[in-house]
């Protein structure tokens, strides 16, 4: 059925992450699939373009903190360690998720989404953008 399941998570959105992760873990157990958690960090240069110094230090600190949170999240998942992996990158979440899905040959993306509100109707959500552009199956969990 599935071999590799990609789960984009927002480490600062605990409720949204829990919902998507519970579905992904269940599917991974049923299919004996690998589970890959992914978190996209905003591009530091977008925030610090006026301050060219300190960008690398800012990025390094952000990666370390995100990695700690992802490790903690991974440690709560009831799957064998060889079935779990995670990664972090800087960039636009939609683009990074779609690129990683191809790179790791994910055959399912499980992503959490909130009920639409005015902001998402005007700007769109990451989940909606991933659904529109993904070349693989996407499960949106609400």
Helices and strands as residue ranges (DSSP letters): E 4-8, H 14-31, E 34-41, H 44-48, H 55-75, G 81-83, E 84-90, H 93-103, E 108-112, H 118-123, H 126-133, E 137-141
